[in-house]
Amino acid sequence: QVQLVESGGGLVQTGGSLRLSCATSANIFDIYILNWYRQAPGKQRELLATISTAGSTHYADSVKGRFTISRDNAKSTVYLQMNSLKPEDTAVYYCNARLRAIDSWGQGTQVTVSS
């Protein structure tokens, strides 16, 4: 497993933007599939975005067109650019690194969108 540390969460108004970062301790970062999840109070953890080792991306319908996942292999960091934020985007956001069947998780960062 690798250590993951998220940053960039906070309070933003509806329609605003935030950029989340997730720094990892991975020595060979580019072999990991990277994901962003979120979990709102009383709800299950939701997969939002995935970026493969080749850089292809996939998004949940709830964030498609608003969120963008990217990775910087030189910095061992994955990002989530979030635009046009809505109150329903309020949640704790987690990054995840997956290698074969092994998952590593960050501690989460709170995003709150005010109406």
C-alpha positions in Angstrom: 0.0 0.0 0.0 1.0 3.6 -0.5 0.2 6.7 1.6 -2.2 9.2 0.1 -2.7 12.8 1.3 -5.6 14.8 0.0 -5.8 18.6 0.0 -7.7 21.5 -1.5 -11.1 21.0 0.1 -13.1 23.8 1.6 -16.2 25.9 1.5 -17.4 27.3 -1.8 -20.5 28.9 -3.1 -22.8 27.2 -5.7 -21.3 27.6 -9.1 -17.8 27.9 -7.8 -14.7 25.7 -8.4 -12.2 23.8 -6.3 -9.1 21.8 -7.2 -8.4 18.7 -5.1 -4.9 17.3 -5.0 -3.7 13.9 -3.7 0.0 13.4 -3.2 1.2 9.8 -2.9 4.2 8.0 -1.6 4.3 5.7 -4.6 7.8 5.0 -5.9 6.4 3.8 -9.3 3.3 6.0 -9.5 2.5 5.4 -13.1 1.5 1.7 -12.5 -1.5 2.7 -10.3 -5.1 3.2 -11.4 -6.3 6.3 -9.6 -9.8 7.1 -8.4 -11.7 9.9 -6.7 -14.6 8.9 -4.5 -16.9 10.9 -2.2 -19.2 10.1 0.7 -22.0 12.3 1.9 -23.5 11.9 5.3 -25.8 8.9 5.4 -24.9 7.8 1.9 -22.6 5.2 0.4 -19.2 6.0 -0.9 -19.6 7.0 -4.6 -17.0 6.5 -7.3 -16.7 9.8 -9.2 -13.7 9.5 -11.6 -11.0 7.1 -12.7 -7.8 7.6 -14.6 -5.9 4.6 -15.9 -2.2 4.1 -16.2 -2.5 5.2 -19.9 -4.4 8.3 -19.0 -7.8 7.4 -20.1 -10.6 8.7 -17.9 -14.1 7.7 -16.8 -16.7 9.7 -14.9 -19.9 9.1 -13.0 -22.9 10.7 -14.6 -23.3 12.9 -11.6 -20.1 14.8 -12.3 -19.5 14.3 -16.1 -18.8 17.6 -17.8 -18.1 19.3 -14.5 -15.2 17.4 -12.9 -11.9 16.5 -14.5 -9.4 14.0 -13.2 -5.7 14.2 -14.1 -2.4 12.8 -13.0 1.1 14.1 -12.9 3.3 11.0 -12.8 6.5 13.1 -12.2 4.9 14.5 -9.0 3.1 11.2 -8.0 0.0 13.3 -7.7 -3.6 13.0 -8.9 -6.0 16.0 -9.2 -9.7 16.5 -9.3 -10.8 19.8 -10.9 -14.3 20.5 -9.8 -16.3 23.2 -11.6 -20.0 24.4 -11.4 -20.3 23.0 -7.9 -23.7 22.3 -6.5 -24.9 21.9 -2.9 -25.3 18.2 -3.6 -21.6 17.9 -4.2 -21.1 18.5 -0.5 -19.2 15.4 0.9 -15.9 14.1 2.1 -13.7 13.4 -1.0 -11.2 10.6 -1.0 -8.5 9.6 -3.4 -7.8 5.9 -4.0 -4.8 4.2 -5.6 -5.3 0.7 -6.9 -2.7 -1.8 -7.9 -4.0 -5.2 -8.9 -6.4 -6.0 -6.0 -4.8 -3.7 -3.4 -6.5 -0.4 -2.5 -4.9 2.5 -0.7 -6.9 5.4 0.6 -6.3 8.9 1.7 -7.9 10.4 4.9 -10.4 12.5 2.9 -10.9 16.2 2.5 -14.2 18.0 3.2 -15.9 19.9 0.4 -18.9 22.0 1.3 -21.0 23.9 -1.3 -23.3 26.6 0.1 -26.5 27.5 -1.7 
